[in-house]
Amino acid sequence: MLTRRRFVGYSALSSSILACPPLLRSTLGQSPSGSSSSPLRLAILGSTFRHGSNLQTIADRFLVGYPCEGDWHMPNVRVVSVYIDEHIRRTAAGPTDFQLAITGQTRKSRVEATGTASDLSEARAKQFGFRLCQNIPETLRCGGDRIAVDAVLTIVEQCDDYPYQSNDKGQMLLPRYDFFQQCVEVFETEKHSVPYFNHKQLSFSFTEARSMVETAERLKFPLMAGSSMPVTWRLPDIDIPSGTRVQEAVMVGVGSFDNMDFDALEAMQSMLERRKGGETGVKAVQLLRGDEVWAAGKAGRWSQDLLSSALSRSDTPLGLTLLDGRNQDLVGDGVLPQLVKDPAAYCIEYADGTKATLLMLNGAIRDFNIAARLQSGDLVSTQFFMPPAPNETYSACLAEKIDQMFQTRKAPYPVERTLLVTGLQEACINSRFKLNQRLETPDLIMSYQSLARSQYGRT
Protein backbone atom coordinates (compact mmCIF):
# COMPACT_ATOMS: atom_id res chain seq x y z
CA MET A 1 0.00 0.00 0.00
CA LEU A 2 1.18 3.55 -0.75
CA THR A 3 1.43 4.89 2.81
CA ARG A 4 2.22 8.47 3.79
CA ARG A 5 5.74 7.40 4.81
CA ARG A 6 6.38 5.84 1.39
CA PHE A 7 4.90 8.85 -0.42
CA VAL A 8 7.19 11.25 1.46
CA GLY A 9 10.13 9.00 0.69
CA TYR A 10 9.31 8.95 -3.01
CA SER A 11 8.88 12.72 -3.07
CA ALA A 12 12.25 13.32 -1.41
CA LEU A 13 13.97 11.05 -3.92
CA SER A 14 12.27 12.41 -7.03
CA SER A 15 14.68 15.22 -7.94
CA SER A 16 17.82 13.12 -7.43
CA ILE A 17 16.30 10.19 -9.31
CA LEU A 18 15.41 12.29 -12.35
CA ALA A 19 18.87 13.85 -12.38
CA CYS A 20 20.62 10.48 -12.36
CA PRO A 21 19.48 7.91 -14.97
CA PRO A 22 21.27 4.96 -13.28
CA LEU A 23 19.43 5.75 -10.04
CA LEU A 24 16.16 6.05 -11.96
CA ARG A 25 16.83 2.70 -13.59
CA SER A 26 17.60 0.91 -10.33
CA THR A 27 14.89 2.61 -8.26
CA LEU A 28 11.87 2.76 -10.54
CA GLY A 29 12.30 0.10 -13.16
CA GLN A 30 13.94 -3.07 -14.48
CA SER A 31 14.57 -4.25 -10.90
CA PRO A 32 11.52 -6.08 -9.54
CA SER A 33 11.48 -6.66 -5.82
CA GLY A 34 9.76 -9.18 -3.62
CA SER A 35 10.38 -12.18 -5.89
CA SER A 36 12.79 -15.03 -5.23
CA SER A 37 12.93 -16.06 -8.89
CA SER A 38 14.98 -14.48 -11.66
CA PRO A 39 13.06 -11.99 -13.81
CA LEU A 40 11.71 -13.19 -17.14
CA ARG A 41 13.57 -11.82 -20.14
CA LEU A 42 11.13 -9.92 -22.37
CA ALA A 43 11.45 -9.00 -26.05
CA ILE A 44 9.23 -6.17 -27.30
CA LEU A 45 8.31 -5.86 -30.98
CA GLY A 46 6.47 -2.82 -32.30
CA SER A 47 5.96 -0.36 -35.09
CA THR A 48 6.53 2.95 -33.28
CA PHE A 49 7.72 4.06 -29.84
CA ARG A 50 6.44 7.58 -29.29
CA HIS A 51 4.68 9.36 -26.48
CA GLY A 52 1.04 8.30 -26.45
CA SER A 53 1.54 5.29 -28.72
CA ASN A 54 0.09 1.97 -27.61
CA LEU A 55 3.60 0.58 -27.38
CA GLN A 56 4.81 3.37 -25.12
CA THR A 57 1.75 3.06 -22.88
CA ILE A 58 2.04 -0.70 -22.41
CA ALA A 59 5.81 -1.23 -22.67
CA ASP A 60 6.41 1.35 -19.94
CA ARG A 61 4.28 -0.81 -17.63
CA PHE A 62 7.01 -3.46 -17.87
CA LEU A 63 9.83 -0.93 -17.53
CA VAL A 64 8.61 1.08 -14.54
CA GLY A 65 5.60 -0.85 -13.22
CA TYR A 66 1.94 0.06 -12.78
CA PRO A 67 -0.76 0.54 -10.13
CA CYS A 68 -2.44 -2.70 -9.15
CA GLU A 69 -5.00 -3.30 -6.37
CA GLY A 70 -4.04 -0.25 -4.33
CA ASP A 71 -0.26 -0.55 -4.63
CA TRP A 72 2.54 -0.08 -7.15
CA HIS A 73 3.43 -3.36 -8.85
CA MET A 74 6.76 -4.00 -10.54
CA PRO A 75 6.51 -7.10 -12.78
CA ASN A 76 9.15 -9.77 -12.34
CA VAL A 77 10.23 -9.06 -15.93
CA ARG A 78 13.30 -7.49 -17.50
CA VAL A 79 13.04 -5.97 -20.97
CA VAL A 80 16.20 -7.15 -22.75
CA SER A 81 15.56 -6.32 -26.41
CA VAL A 82 13.31 -4.12 -28.54
CA TYR A 83 12.60 -3.95 -32.28
CA ILE A 84 10.91 -0.86 -33.74
CA ASP A 85 9.76 -1.29 -37.34
CA GLU A 86 9.61 2.48 -37.91
CA HIS A 87 13.40 2.68 -37.66
CA ILE A 88 13.86 0.26 -40.54
CA ARG A 89 11.12 1.80 -42.68
CA ARG A 90 12.50 5.29 -42.07
CA THR A 91 15.96 4.20 -43.18
CA ALA A 92 14.56 2.52 -46.30
CA ALA A 93 12.53 5.61 -47.22
CA GLY A 94 15.26 8.15 -46.42
CA PRO A 95 18.20 9.45 -48.44
CA THR A 96 21.55 7.72 -48.56
CA ASP A 97 24.62 9.15 -46.84
CA PHE A 98 25.82 10.43 -50.23
CA GLN A 99 22.51 12.21 -50.88
CA LEU A 100 22.68 13.81 -47.45
CA ALA A 101 26.24 14.96 -48.08
CA ILE A 102 25.49 16.69 -51.36
CA THR A 103 22.54 18.54 -49.77
CA GLY A 104 24.57 19.59 -46.74
CA GLN A 105 22.45 17.59 -44.28
CA THR A 106 23.47 15.21 -41.53
CA ARG A 107 21.62 12.26 -40.06
CA LYS A 108 20.89 14.33 -36.95
CA SER A 109 19.48 17.28 -38.90
CA ARG A 110 17.43 14.89 -41.01
CA VAL A 111 15.88 13.32 -37.90
CA GLU A 112 15.03 16.73 -36.48
CA ALA A 113 13.55 17.91 -39.80
CA THR A 114 11.30 14.87 -40.19
CA GLY A 115 10.05 14.96 -36.61
CA THR A 116 11.47 11.55 -35.75
CA ALA A 117 13.27 13.10 -32.79
CA SER A 118 10.05 12.29 -30.89
CA ASP A 119 10.98 8.60 -30.98
CA LEU A 120 11.53 7.39 -27.41
CA SER A 121 13.23 4.06 -28.04
CA GLU A 122 16.86 5.24 -27.89
CA ALA A 123 16.30 7.22 -24.70
CA ARG A 124 14.49 4.29 -23.08
CA ALA A 125 17.28 1.92 -24.20
CA LYS A 126 19.93 4.09 -22.55
CA GLN A 127 17.84 4.52 -19.42
CA PHE A 128 16.85 0.89 -18.93
CA GLY A 129 19.69 -0.97 -20.59
CA PHE A 130 17.91 -3.00 -23.26
CA ARG A 131 19.23 -3.73 -26.76
CA LEU A 132 17.72 -1.99 -29.80
CA CYS A 133 17.70 -4.50 -32.66
CA GLN A 134 17.58 -4.28 -36.45
CA ASN A 135 15.26 -7.22 -37.08
CA ILE A 136 12.96 -9.62 -35.28
CA PRO A 137 15.24 -12.70 -35.15
CA GLU A 138 17.99 -10.55 -33.61
CA THR A 139 15.49 -9.32 -31.02
CA LEU A 140 14.58 -12.86 -29.97
CA ARG A 141 18.26 -13.87 -29.84
CA CYS A 142 19.54 -10.59 -28.35
CA GLY A 143 22.34 -10.55 -30.92
CA GLY A 144 23.40 -14.15 -30.24
CA ASP A 145 22.69 -17.40 -32.06
CA ARG A 146 20.03 -18.84 -29.73
CA ILE A 147 16.73 -17.61 -28.30
CA ALA A 148 17.63 -15.45 -25.31
CA VAL A 149 14.16 -14.31 -24.19
CA ASP A 150 11.37 -15.92 -22.16
CA ALA A 151 8.40 -14.03 -23.63
CA VAL A 152 7.43 -11.75 -26.54
CA LEU A 153 5.22 -8.64 -26.39
CA THR A 154 4.06 -7.38 -29.80
CA ILE A 155 2.28 -4.06 -30.38
CA VAL A 156 1.81 -3.14 -34.05
CA GLU A 157 -0.07 0.09 -34.75
CA GLN A 158 -0.27 2.76 -37.42
CA CYS A 159 2.68 5.15 -37.75
CA ASP A 160 1.94 8.78 -38.55
CA ASP A 161 5.20 9.57 -40.37
CA TYR A 162 5.62 6.22 -42.10
CA PRO A 163 2.08 4.84 -42.36
CA TYR A 164 1.26 1.31 -43.42
CA GLN A 165 -0.93 1.01 -46.51
CA SER A 166 -4.67 0.38 -46.53
CA ASN A 167 -6.55 -1.84 -48.96
CA ASP A 168 -9.53 -0.90 -51.11
CA LYS A 169 -11.88 -1.81 -48.24
CA GLY A 170 -10.24 0.73 -45.95
CA GLN A 171 -8.45 -1.81 -43.75
CA MET A 172 -5.05 -0.84 -42.40
CA LEU A 173 -2.63 -3.56 -43.47
CA LEU A 174 -0.77 -3.75 -40.18
CA PRO A 175 1.86 -6.53 -40.30
CA ARG A 176 0.85 -8.37 -37.13
CA TYR A 177 0.80 -11.72 -38.92
CA ASP A 178 4.23 -11.02 -40.43
CA PHE A 179 5.71 -10.22 -37.01
CA PHE A 180 4.21 -13.43 -35.63
CA GLN A 181 5.49 -15.56 -38.51
CA GLN A 182 9.03 -14.25 -38.12
CA CYS A 183 8.93 -15.29 -34.47
CA VAL A 184 7.51 -18.69 -35.40
CA GLU A 185 10.37 -19.25 -37.84
CA VAL A 186 12.81 -18.76 -34.97
CA PHE A 187 10.73 -21.01 -32.69
CA GLU A 188 10.65 -23.79 -35.28
CA THR A 189 14.34 -23.47 -36.18
CA GLU A 190 15.40 -23.80 -32.56
CA LYS A 191 12.58 -26.11 -31.46
CA HIS A 192 11.87 -23.78 -28.56
CA SER A 193 8.84 -21.48 -28.15
CA VAL A 194 7.93 -18.81 -25.62
CA PRO A 195 4.65 -17.07 -24.62
CA TYR A 196 3.49 -14.50 -27.18
CA PHE A 197 1.16 -11.51 -26.70
CA ASN A 198 -0.37 -9.68 -29.69
CA HIS A 199 -2.01 -6.32 -29.00
CA LYS A 200 -5.54 -5.86 -30.42
CA GLN A 201 -6.80 -7.90 -33.39
CA LEU A 202 -4.65 -10.79 -34.54
CA SER A 203 -4.62 -9.63 -38.17
CA PHE A 204 -6.65 -7.70 -40.71
CA SER A 205 -7.37 -11.15 -42.24
CA PHE A 206 -9.39 -13.79 -40.41
CA THR A 207 -7.61 -16.49 -42.41
CA GLU A 208 -4.24 -15.27 -41.11
CA ALA A 209 -5.62 -14.91 -37.60
CA ARG A 210 -6.92 -18.48 -37.57
CA SER A 211 -3.54 -19.67 -38.81
CA MET A 212 -1.85 -17.88 -35.89
CA VAL A 213 -4.05 -19.66 -33.36
CA GLU A 214 -3.52 -23.02 -35.04
CA THR A 215 0.25 -22.48 -35.13
CA ALA A 216 0.36 -21.67 -31.42
CA GLU A 217 -1.61 -24.84 -30.70
CA ARG A 218 0.70 -26.91 -32.90
CA LEU A 219 3.88 -25.55 -31.31
CA LYS A 220 2.28 -25.58 -27.85
CA PHE A 221 3.08 -22.03 -26.75
CA PRO A 222 0.67 -19.67 -24.99
CA LEU A 223 -0.89 -17.07 -27.32
CA MET A 224 -2.84 -14.15 -25.93
CA ALA A 225 -4.28 -11.19 -27.82
CA GLY A 226 -6.66 -8.29 -27.52
CA SER A 227 -7.20 -4.79 -26.21
CA SER A 228 -7.55 -3.17 -22.79
CA MET A 229 -11.30 -2.58 -22.87
CA PRO A 230 -12.47 -6.08 -21.89
CA VAL A 231 -10.29 -6.02 -18.76
CA THR A 232 -10.67 -2.42 -17.62
CA TRP A 233 -12.82 -1.44 -14.64
CA ARG A 234 -16.59 -1.29 -15.03
CA LEU A 235 -19.02 1.25 -13.65
CA PRO A 236 -20.90 -0.34 -11.98
CA ASP A 237 -18.85 -3.45 -11.19
CA ILE A 238 -21.09 -5.99 -12.93
CA ASP A 239 -20.99 -8.83 -15.44
CA ILE A 240 -23.46 -11.14 -17.14
CA PRO A 241 -23.80 -14.12 -14.76
CA SER A 242 -22.03 -17.16 -16.20
CA GLY A 243 -24.47 -19.63 -17.78
CA THR A 244 -27.26 -17.10 -18.30
CA ARG A 245 -29.36 -16.96 -21.45
CA VAL A 246 -29.13 -13.58 -23.21
CA GLN A 247 -31.72 -12.23 -25.63
CA GLU A 248 -30.05 -9.08 -26.93
CA ALA A 249 -27.27 -6.59 -26.26
CA VAL A 250 -26.57 -3.05 -27.44
CA MET A 251 -23.07 -1.61 -27.12
CA VAL A 252 -22.44 2.11 -27.64
CA GLY A 253 -19.02 3.43 -28.56
CA VAL A 254 -17.08 6.13 -30.35
CA GLY A 255 -14.01 6.33 -32.54
CA SER A 256 -12.86 5.70 -36.05
CA PHE A 257 -13.60 2.86 -38.44
CA ASP A 258 -11.15 -0.10 -38.29
CA ASN A 259 -9.81 1.12 -34.96
CA MET A 260 -11.87 1.56 -31.79
CA ASP A 261 -14.68 -0.50 -33.25
CA PHE A 262 -12.53 -3.57 -32.58
CA ASP A 263 -12.07 -2.63 -28.91
CA ALA A 264 -15.81 -2.09 -28.51
CA LEU A 265 -16.69 -5.38 -30.24
CA GLU A 266 -14.21 -7.24 -28.06
CA ALA A 267 -15.54 -5.67 -24.87
CA MET A 268 -19.08 -6.67 -25.85
CA GLN A 269 -17.92 -10.19 -26.66
CA SER A 270 -16.19 -10.50 -23.27
CA MET A 271 -19.63 -10.25 -21.67
CA LEU A 272 -21.73 -12.17 -24.20
CA GLU A 273 -19.40 -15.20 -24.26
CA ARG A 274 -20.58 -15.97 -20.72
CA ARG A 275 -24.08 -16.95 -21.88
CA LYS A 276 -25.52 -20.43 -21.39
CA GLY A 277 -23.84 -23.10 -23.49
CA GLY A 278 -20.71 -21.04 -24.06
CA GLU A 279 -19.80 -19.32 -27.30
CA THR A 280 -21.08 -21.03 -30.46
CA GLY A 281 -20.17 -18.39 -33.01
CA VAL A 282 -21.81 -15.90 -35.35
CA LYS A 283 -23.99 -16.82 -38.34
CA ALA A 284 -24.40 -13.38 -39.99
CA VAL A 285 -23.46 -9.70 -39.78
CA GLN A 286 -24.50 -6.43 -41.39
CA LEU A 287 -23.01 -2.98 -41.08
CA LEU A 288 -25.47 -0.11 -41.47
CA ARG A 289 -24.60 3.57 -41.96
CA GLY A 290 -26.36 6.92 -41.80
CA ASP A 291 -30.17 7.06 -41.76
CA GLU A 292 -30.36 3.26 -42.09
CA VAL A 293 -29.14 3.05 -38.48
CA TRP A 294 -32.09 5.04 -37.12
CA ALA A 295 -34.53 3.20 -39.41
CA ALA A 296 -33.28 -0.13 -38.09
CA GLY A 297 -33.90 1.04 -34.53
CA LYS A 298 -37.48 2.06 -35.34
CA ALA A 299 -38.03 -1.30 -37.04
CA GLY A 300 -36.85 -3.18 -33.95
CA ARG A 301 -33.59 -4.40 -35.49
CA TRP A 302 -31.91 -3.13 -32.33
CA SER A 303 -33.58 -2.19 -29.07
CA GLN A 304 -34.05 1.50 -28.27
CA ASP A 305 -34.73 0.53 -24.65
CA LEU A 306 -31.30 -1.11 -24.47
CA LEU A 307 -29.73 1.94 -26.12
CA SER A 308 -31.33 4.15 -23.48
CA SER A 309 -30.10 1.83 -20.74
CA ALA A 310 -26.56 1.84 -22.12
CA LEU A 311 -26.51 5.63 -22.46
CA SER A 312 -27.68 5.96 -18.86
CA ARG A 313 -24.22 4.69 -17.85
CA SER A 314 -22.36 7.35 -19.83
CA ASP A 315 -20.39 10.06 -18.01
CA THR A 316 -19.94 12.10 -21.19
CA PRO A 317 -23.31 12.98 -22.76
CA LEU A 318 -22.97 15.78 -25.28
CA GLY A 319 -25.68 18.03 -26.73
CA LEU A 320 -27.31 20.39 -24.23
CA THR A 321 -25.36 18.81 -21.36
CA LEU A 322 -22.17 20.05 -22.95
CA LEU A 323 -23.60 23.50 -23.71
CA ASP A 324 -25.23 24.51 -20.44
CA GLY A 325 -25.06 21.53 -18.08
CA ARG A 326 -28.69 20.45 -18.20
CA ASN A 327 -29.50 16.75 -18.28
CA GLN A 328 -30.99 15.35 -21.46
CA ASP A 329 -32.63 12.09 -22.50
CA LEU A 330 -30.72 11.54 -25.74
CA VAL A 331 -33.05 8.73 -26.88
CA GLY A 332 -36.40 9.97 -25.60
CA ASP A 333 -35.87 13.54 -26.81
CA GLY A 334 -35.00 12.27 -30.29
CA VAL A 335 -31.82 14.35 -30.59
CA LEU A 336 -29.39 11.58 -31.59
CA PRO A 337 -29.84 12.10 -35.37
CA GLN A 338 -28.92 15.79 -34.90
CA LEU A 339 -25.88 15.03 -32.73
CA VAL A 340 -24.51 12.05 -34.67
CA LYS A 341 -23.72 12.94 -38.27
CA ASP A 342 -22.38 9.55 -39.39
CA PRO A 343 -23.75 6.74 -37.21
CA ALA A 344 -22.81 3.11 -37.76
CA ALA A 345 -24.52 -0.06 -36.56
CA TYR A 346 -22.66 -3.37 -36.46
CA CYS A 347 -25.54 -5.88 -36.39
CA ILE A 348 -24.54 -9.36 -35.23
CA GLU A 349 -26.62 -12.55 -35.32
CA TYR A 350 -25.22 -15.28 -33.09
CA ALA A 351 -25.68 -18.95 -33.92
CA ASP A 352 -27.73 -19.56 -30.74
CA GLY A 353 -30.25 -16.81 -31.57
CA THR A 354 -28.75 -14.04 -29.44
CA LYS A 355 -28.52 -10.75 -31.29
CA ALA A 356 -26.18 -7.85 -30.59
CA THR A 357 -25.53 -4.42 -32.05
CA LEU A 358 -22.57 -2.10 -31.71
CA LEU A 359 -23.64 1.50 -32.30
CA MET A 360 -20.77 3.91 -33.04
CA LEU A 361 -22.23 7.30 -32.13
CA ASN A 362 -19.57 9.97 -32.52
CA GLY A 363 -21.07 13.26 -31.36
CA ALA A 364 -23.42 11.82 -28.73
CA ILE A 365 -21.01 10.59 -26.05
CA ARG A 366 -17.29 10.04 -25.54
CA ASP A 367 -17.21 6.71 -23.68
CA PHE A 368 -18.19 3.03 -24.07
CA ASN A 369 -21.30 1.49 -22.52
CA ILE A 370 -23.36 -1.67 -22.87
CA ALA A 371 -26.79 -2.95 -21.94
CA ALA A 372 -28.02 -6.54 -22.27
CA ARG A 373 -31.43 -8.11 -21.76
CA LEU A 374 -31.34 -11.53 -20.14
CA GLN A 375 -33.86 -14.29 -20.86
CA SER A 376 -35.45 -13.49 -17.49
CA GLY A 377 -36.17 -9.96 -18.71
CA ASP A 378 -33.63 -8.37 -16.38
CA LEU A 379 -31.29 -5.72 -17.78
CA VAL A 380 -27.54 -5.63 -17.16
CA SER A 381 -25.78 -2.38 -18.06
CA THR A 382 -22.38 -0.87 -17.35
CA GLN A 383 -19.64 1.44 -18.60
CA PHE A 384 -16.20 0.22 -19.65
CA PHE A 385 -14.14 2.79 -17.78
CA MET A 386 -11.38 4.24 -19.97
CA PRO A 387 -9.46 6.93 -18.00
CA PRO A 388 -8.09 9.69 -20.23
CA ALA A 389 -4.54 10.42 -21.38
CA PRO A 390 -1.78 10.85 -20.49
CA ASN A 391 -1.70 7.98 -17.99
CA GLU A 392 -4.49 5.81 -19.44
CA THR A 393 -4.46 3.57 -16.39
CA TYR A 394 -6.77 1.03 -18.03
CA SER A 395 -3.63 -0.27 -19.78
CA ALA A 396 -2.42 -1.38 -16.34
CA CYS A 397 -5.33 -3.83 -16.24
CA LEU A 398 -4.13 -5.33 -19.52
CA ALA A 399 -0.48 -5.32 -18.42
CA GLU A 400 -1.46 -7.34 -15.36
CA LYS A 401 -3.11 -9.99 -17.55
CA ILE A 402 -0.14 -10.08 -19.93
CA ASP A 403 2.25 -10.49 -17.02
CA GLN A 404 0.08 -13.28 -15.64
CA MET A 405 0.34 -15.13 -18.95
CA PHE A 406 4.13 -14.64 -19.09
CA GLN A 407 4.61 -15.92 -15.53
CA THR A 408 2.21 -18.89 -15.65
CA ARG A 409 2.49 -19.77 -19.36
CA LYS A 410 -1.30 -19.84 -19.47
CA ALA A 411 -3.54 -17.18 -21.00
CA PRO A 412 -6.06 -15.80 -18.46
CA TYR A 413 -8.83 -15.86 -21.09
CA PRO A 414 -9.24 -17.73 -24.39
CA VAL A 415 -7.54 -16.36 -27.51
CA GLU A 416 -10.60 -17.63 -29.40
CA ARG A 417 -12.40 -14.50 -28.20
CA THR A 418 -9.96 -12.29 -30.07
CA LEU A 419 -10.04 -14.64 -33.05
CA LEU A 420 -13.84 -14.40 -33.26
CA VAL A 421 -13.81 -10.61 -32.93
CA THR A 422 -11.07 -10.35 -35.55
CA GLY A 423 -13.38 -12.21 -37.90
CA LEU A 424 -16.39 -10.14 -36.81
CA GLN A 425 -14.62 -6.90 -37.62
CA GLU A 426 -13.46 -8.14 -41.02
CA ALA A 427 -16.95 -9.41 -41.86
CA CYS A 428 -18.48 -6.03 -40.96
CA ILE A 429 -15.87 -4.29 -43.11
CA ASN A 430 -16.82 -6.61 -45.97
CA SER A 431 -20.49 -5.74 -45.44
CA ARG A 432 -19.63 -2.05 -45.64
CA PHE A 433 -17.61 -2.61 -48.81
CA LYS A 434 -20.51 -4.53 -50.36
CA LEU A 435 -22.92 -1.63 -49.88
CA ASN A 436 -24.02 -2.71 -46.41
CA GLN A 437 -25.31 -6.13 -47.37
CA ARG A 438 -26.16 -8.76 -44.79
CA LEU A 439 -23.44 -11.40 -45.00
CA GLU A 440 -23.59 -14.95 -43.70
CA THR A 441 -20.42 -15.97 -41.85
CA PRO A 442 -19.97 -19.76 -41.81
CA ASP A 443 -16.27 -19.36 -40.91
CA LEU A 444 -17.30 -17.68 -37.66
CA ILE A 445 -19.22 -20.69 -36.38
CA MET A 446 -16.83 -21.67 -33.59
CA SER A 447 -17.12 -22.88 -30.02
CA TYR A 448 -15.24 -22.01 -26.88
CA GLN A 449 -15.92 -21.66 -23.18
CA SER A 450 -15.28 -18.55 -21.11
CA LEU A 451 -14.00 -18.74 -17.58
CA ALA A 452 -16.62 -18.68 -14.83
CA ARG A 453 -14.64 -16.01 -12.99
CA SER A 454 -14.76 -12.53 -14.54
CA GLN A 455 -11.39 -11.24 -15.70
CA TYR A 456 -11.91 -7.47 -15.71
CA GLY A 457 -10.41 -5.05 -13.16
CA ARG A 458 -12.48 -5.10 -10.00
CA THR A 459 -13.42 -1.95 -8.14
N, C-alpha and C positions, 0 to 999 in steps of 0.2 A: 504494500500500500504506500502511496505517496504521502508520507507524514510531513508535518511542518518542519521537523528536524531535517529530513531529506531535502525538502524544497529549499530551505535556507542554504544547505550544503551545496546544492546544484547552482543556486544563484551566485554564491561566492566564487565558485569555480568557473563560471561562464566566461568571464573576460580572458582569463589565462588559457582556458581550453581553446577558445577561438583564435587566440594569438599563436598557438603552438599546435600545428597539425598532428605531430606524433602523439601529443597528449589527447587531442580530440579523438584520434584513432583508437587509442587504448582505453579511453574513458567511456566513449559513447558508441562505439561500434566495433565489429569484427573481433570482439572478445567476450563471448557469452559467459555468464557466470552461473553458478548454481548447478552445473551439470558435471557428472563424473566422467562422461564419455567425451571422446574427441569430437570436435565440430565436424559436421558434414561439409564436404567440399562442393561448392555450388558453381556451376557454369550458367551465365546469363546470356541469352541470345536475343537480339532485338533489332529494330529498324532505326530507331532514333532515341537519343538520350538527352532530352532537353527539359527545362523546367516546365512542369505541367503535363508532360507526356505520360502515358500509361506506364511506360518502363520506369521513368524516374519515380513515379508515385509508389509503385510496387517494389522495385529493386531497393529503394532506400529503406523499406521495411526490414530487409535482410541485412542492410549495412548498419543501421543505427537503431533498429527495433521499432516497437509500436505499442500503443496502449492496448491492454487486454485485461478485461475483468477487473478494472479498478487499479491496475498497476502497470508499470512499464515492463514489457517483455522483450528480452533479447534472444532471438532464436539461436539454437545451438548449431549455427551454420556459419561457414566462412566463404565469402565470395572469392574465388581464386582466379576466374577468367571471365572475360566479357567480349562478345563480338557485336559490333554495331554496323549494320548493313549500309547505313548512310555514308559511312567513311569510304567504303569501297565504291559505292555508286557516285559519290562526289569526285573521287579520284578519276574514275572512268569518264565522267562528263567534263572534267576540267581540262585546262590547257597543260601541255607538257612543260618541263623545265625550260626547254629552248624557247617555247612561245612566251613564257613569262619573262625570260631574259630580254627578248627583243622588244617587249612592251614596257620594260622597266619595272615590272612587278616582282614581288617576292611571294613565297608561299604564305607568309604571315599576312601581308597586305591583301592577298587574294581571299584568305579566310575572313578577314575583317570586312572586306567589301561585299562578300556574299552572305554575310550574316551568320556564318557557321561558327563564329566565336561563341555563340550561345550554347554550343554543345558542351555537356557536362562530363562526358566520359573520361577525358584526360585528367581533369581536376579530381574526380572521384577516384581514379586509379592511383594517383599520387597520394591522395589522402588515406585510402584504405588498403593500398598495397596489392591490388589485383592486376592481372596481366591483360592488356588490350591485345586482341588477336586479329589476324587478317582474314581468317576463314573459320568455318564451323568445326572442321576436324581438329584444327589447331586448338580451338577453344576447349574441346572435350579432352584433348591430350595435354593441354597447358604447355605446348611447345615440345613435348616429348614424343615418344613412339608408342605409348600405351594410354588407355583411358585413365585420366588422373582426377576425375570428379565423381561424386556420389549422387548427383542429381542435376537436372537441367530445368531451367526456368526460361520460357520463350514468350516474348511479348512483341508481336509484329503489328504495327499500326501504320497509318498513312503518314508520310513525311511532307511537310509543307514545301521545303526547298527542292526536294528531289522526289516528287510524288510517283507512286506506282500507278500504272495505267488502269483504266476501267474498260469493261467490255461494252458491247452495244446495248446491254440490258441495264447498264448503270452500276454494275457490281465492281467494287474495288478489287483488283486482282492481287491481293496481299499474299505473299509467298509463304504462308504458314505450312502448307504441305511440303514445299521444297525444303524448308528448314528441318522439318521432321524427318524427311527422307535422308537428308545428309547425316543426321544423327543415327538413323537406322543403319546406314551403310557402315558407320564406325562400329555400332553394336554388333552387327553381323560379322564384320571382319575379325573382330576381337573376341567374338562369342561371349560378350559381357554387356549387359544392359543395365540402365539405371532409371529411377523414376523420372517422369517427364511431365511438366505442366505446360499447357498451351492456353494463353489468355484469349478469351472470347471464343467466337466460333472456330471450329476446327479447320474449315476451309471455305472458300466461296463455292465449292463444288461438293455436293453431297456424296458423289461417287468417291472423291478423294478422301472425304471425312470418314466414310465407312471403311475405306482401305486402311486408314490410320488406326482405327479401333481394332480391326482384324489383325494388323501387324503387331500391335501391342499385346494382343491375346496370344498370338503365335510365339512371340519372343518372351512372353511372360514377364513384362515389366509394367509397373503401375502407370496408367495414363489418366490424367485429370485435366479438365478444360472448363472454360466458362468465364463469366463476368462476376463482378462484386454484388450485383443487385440481389441475386437469390439468397445471399448469406448476410446481407446487411441487417441492421435492426429494423423492427417493424413497430409502427404506431397505429393501433395498440399491438401488444405482444400476443399475436394470435396466429394460428395455422388451421388448415382444414384437418379435422381429426382423421387419423389414419384409418382406412377401411370404410370411409363414408361415401355414399353415392352422391354425385354432383350432377345437377341438371344443367347449369349454365354459369359462365363467368364472363365478366367484362373487366378488362384491364385498360387503364387510361395512362397514357404517357406522352412525352414530348421528345423532340429531337429530329435529326435528319434521317432520311432514307438510307438503308444499308449501313446503319450505325447503331443508334440507341434503340432502334426497333428490335435488334437482337437481344439486348439486355432486358427489355420489357417482356419479350416473348419467353425468355428463359426464366425470369422471375415468376411469370404466370405459370409456366410449366412446373416449377419447383413446388407449387401448391397443388396443382391439378393431378400430378402423378401420384398423390397420396390417396386417390379415390379407390373405392372397393374394386378388387380384382387386379390392382396394379395397372401400370400403363400398358395399353394394347395398341397404341399408334393412332395415326390420323388418316382418314380415308379421302378427305378433300379439303381444298382451301380456295379462297377467293379474296382478292384485294380490291377494295372499292375506293374511289377517290371523289372528292368534291361533293356535289349535291346528292350523288348516289348514296353517300354515307348516311345523310339525314333521312332519305327516302327508305333506306333499309331499316332504320330505327322505327319509323312510323309503321312499317309493314310487319314489325315484330321479328325481324332477322336478328336483331340484338335488343336486349332489354333496356328500356329507358329507366326503369326502376333500379336496375343494377348500376347503370351509369350514375344515377343520382346518389346511390349509396357509395359508390367509389369516390365521387367528387366530394362527398361529405367528409372524407378523410384528408383532403388536400389542405396544406398550409399556405398555398400560394394562389388563391383564386384571383383572376385578373378582372377586367371590366370595371364596374363601378367601385369595387373594393379597392382597386389600385388607384382610382382617381380621387375618391373622397372618404374611403374607409368604411362605407356602409356594406353590410352583408347583402349577398345576392344569391338567389336560387338559380344557378346557371341553366339547369334543365327546365324547371317549372316556368321561369320567365321567358324562355325561348330565345335567349340571347346568344347561344353557342354559334349559330350560323353567321352572326355578325362579328363575333370575336375570332373565329377560326376560319381563315381564308382558304386553306388547303387541307381539309381533313382527310384522313385515311383510315380505313377499317380493314383489319386483317381477320377475316372470318374463317374459323377453323371448325371442321366437323370431325370429331373423334370417332374411332371405330366402335366404341361402346355406346354411342348415342349422345354423349356429352357434347355441348357446343360451347365455343369460347370466341370472344372477339377482343382484339387489341385495337383501341381507338387512339390514334396519334392526333392530339388536339393542340397543336402549337397556337398560342394566343389565348387559351382559356386558363391554363394552369402552368406551373413550372416543375411539378413533381410527378411521382409515379404511384398510382393507387389501384386497388383491385377490389371487386366485390363478387362473391359467388353465392349462388342459391343451391342449398343442399336438397336432397330428395325429400327431407322432412319439411321443407319450406323455410327453414331458418336461413338467414343471411350471415355470411362471414365477410367482413371488409377490413382493410388495413392499408396503411401507407408503407412503401418501401423507402426507408429513411436514407436519403443521400445527402449528407452534410456538404456544404459548398467548399470550393477552393479557398485557400491554397492547400489546406491539410487533407481534405477529402478522407476523413477517418474511416469511411466505409471500406476503403481498401485494406485496412487493418483486419477486418473480418475475413477477407479473402486470403490475406497473407497467413493468417492463423491456420486456415484450412490447407493451404499449400504446404506449410511447414509440417502440419500433421501428416500429410501424405509422404513427404520426404523422410520423416523420422520413422514412420511405421511401415512404409512401403505398401500402404493400402489407401486408396482414394476414399475420402469421407462420404462421398455420394457418387452414384453411378455416372460414368462418362456417357452412357447411352442417353442421358438427359440432353447433354450438349449436342450429341449426334442428331437426335430428333429435332432439336430446335434449329440446328444448322440446316437440316433438310426443310423444315418449315419456312425459314426465311427465304431459302432459294426458291421454294415452290411459290411463295407469295410474290417474289420478284418476277418469276415466270408469268404469273397471272397478270401482273401489271404490264409486262411486255406484250402479252397477248390480249391487250385491250380489256383487261379486267375480267377475263373469263373465269368461270369456276373450273378448277382442274382437279381431277382425281389423282390421288397420290399413293399408288400401290406400294412403292418403295418405302413409304413411311409407316407401313403396318409392321410394328415391332413391339416386342414385349420386354418389360423389365420391372423390377420391384424397387420402390423407394424404401428408405430406412424408416422404421416406425418412429424413431426419435428425430425431431426437427433439427436442422443443421444451421439455421440462421442465428445471428447474434442476438443473445437474449438480454432484455432490459430488466 
